[in-house]
Each structure stands twice: as structure tokens, then as C-alpha cells.
């Protein structure tokens, strides 16, 4: 498997969702100043074509962790 950035951003068609997960599409943090450990939180932002920049907080989970129950069953509409 080869890691490569998604050029031009990740397209998400209206009314659909995209799952970000290990082994598939996922976020990769580069140039971290220190290691992350389970339970840490990382602040960031996602930028959308129409919604603009949305602040998010990521919670670090151990490798192999399952998604929280509220996220595992699908997607949420906001």
C-alpha cells in the first residue's frame, strides 16, 4: 500500500458520506512536535467548499480501536 495525498481535496457529493478509517481514506498528521498517545486531543480544522472552515477536535485512540458507538453505525447530518 502506498500513501499519497488526495490532490484537490476529497470530494463528497451532496447527500453522501465518506468514512475516514485506517486502511482506507484517513487523515495523517505530519511534522508533529511530539508523539500522540491514546486519550490525547488534537485541535484542527476541515475546510469545505461551501461551509468554509469548520473547527474540529480529534481524540487519539489506540491502534485497532473501534469507532465510538455514535459514529460506528453511519454518518450524522449537521
Helices and strands as residue ranges (DSSP letters): E 41-48, E 52-59, H 69-72
